[in-house]
């Protein structure tokens, strides 16, 4: 399986408008969405192309292919307009022989890690900063933000498969990659 990984859309139309092209280009099977879909929250500026109703339409057009977790800016009312489940704080996937702990990053985080075995992956968003590294035997993976990047990084998304985690800019150029052992 190959997954398109996105996080921190925050209602940005350009933050989701690349999805169809990325799905075709990378030939991914599913979208892993790491939360903060529609709203920007009190600490973020409003995205330039803030268009919640348009973002809802785009996401709902892929609803059967999205596995999602709830972000700190997501509310129960968002579930009323989005056609895929988004209220779980985490999800656990298995790819090859490794577990992928998928979360937004506001409950489980680098400072509050779940119990993971060596070679497992901690896949999170929330920081808006891309990350692809192995620390203490655990892969720490963050696709960055598709709408409000931070730390001088570009807007980004990732592709995850059994061999690697590759982060791309929205124009589909490789930004960083990590191959699994």
N, C-alpha and C positions, 0 to 999 in steps of 0.2 A: 504494500500500500504506500501511496505517496500523498502527503497532506499539504495543503496551502494553509499557512498559519498567519492569522491577522490579530491585531489587538488595538484597543484604544482608538476607535473610529470617531467617537464623540460627535456624531451627527454630521460629519464632513462628507459631502457628496464625492469629492475627489478621492476621499479615503476608501470608498467602495467601488468607484467607477472602473478601476483597473482589474477587478476580480475576474470578469469573463475572459479578458485577454490572458491573465496569469494562469487561469485554469487550463486554457488551451495550450499555452506556451509550455507549461511544465507538466502537462498531462496528469494533473493530480486527481485523486479519487474523491477526496472530501476536504471540507474547510474546517479547521480548528479555530474557533473564535474565542479569544481570551478576555472578553468583557469590555465594558464601557462603550456600548453601542450608540446610544442616541444623545446623551447629554454630556456637557463639558465639565460640570461640577464647579465649585466655587474657587478652586485654585488654578484653573486653566482659563486662558483667554478663549473667547468664542472663535471656532475655526472660521477662516475667511469665507468658505463656501458652506456654511451651516445650513442644512436643508433636511431636517429630520424626516419629513414625509417622503421625500425622495429616497433617503437612505433606507427607510422602512421598506419601500417598494423593491429596491435592489436586493436587500437581504432576504425578503420573503420569496423572491424569485429563485433563490438557492436553498430554501428552507429544508428540503429533503436531504441536502448534502452538508448541512452544518451540524457540528457538535460544538456546543457552547458552554461557557461557564459565566457566572455573574460577576460583574465588576462593581467597584464601590460607587460608581455613578449610575448603576442600573437599579431600577425599582420594580416592584411587583406590577405596577401599571404598565410597564414596558412589555410584559408578557401578554397583555391584552391586544397589542398591535403587531407583535412579532410571532411568526408561525412556527417557531422552533423553541424547544425548551431552553431557558437561560437562567433558571433560578438556582442551580447547584453551585456551591462554592468551589467544588473540584470535580474532576473526572479522572479515571485511571484507564489508560489504554495500554495495550500490549502490542509492541512492534518487534517482530522476531523474538528474541529472548530477553527483551528489556521492557520494564514498565515505564510508562510516561505518565507522570503526575502532572495533570493539566489544571492550572488555577489562574486567577487574575493576578494575585500578588499582594492583596491588601490584608488577607487573613493569614494564609500561608505565604511566607516570604523567605528571602535569604537569611533573615534574622529569626525566623520561626519556621524551620523546615519540617516537613513530614518525615516519617521514617522511610528511608529509601535504601535499597541495597546497592552495592557497588555496580557500576555500569548502568544504573537507572537514570532517568532524565527528570529534571524539575523544569517544566515548561510554564512560563509565566509572562505576564505583561505588566501593567500598572506604572512602571518607572518611565516608560516612553524612551528607554535607552536600550538599544540592541546589545545582546550578549550571546556568545557562543564559546564556552570554555568548560574545561573539566577541572573540578576542584574536589580533593579528597575522594576521588573515585566516582563522583556524581557529575553528570552533565548539566550545566546551568544554561538554559536556553530561553532567550527573550527575543521576539521578532522586532522589538521597537514599536513605534506608533505609526499608523498609516496617515495620521492627520496632524498631530501636535508633537513632533519630535523634540527631544530635549538633549542637553549636553553637547550641542553642536553637531548632532547626527542628522542625517537626512530622514525623511519619511521612509518607512520600510515595512517589509513583510518577509516571511520566510517560507521555505519548503523543507519539510521533514520527511525522511524515509528511513529505511532500516540501515542505511550506510552513512548518512550525514544530515546536518542541519545547515542550510545555506540561507543567509539573509541577503535580500535584494532591495535595491531602491525601487521606487514606484515606476521608473523607466526600465525596470527589469535588468539592471546591471548588478553583478555580484558585489556585495558590500563586505561580507565576511562569511567564512565557512568553517565548519568543524567536522572532521571525519570521525566516526565512532571506531573504537578499537575492535 
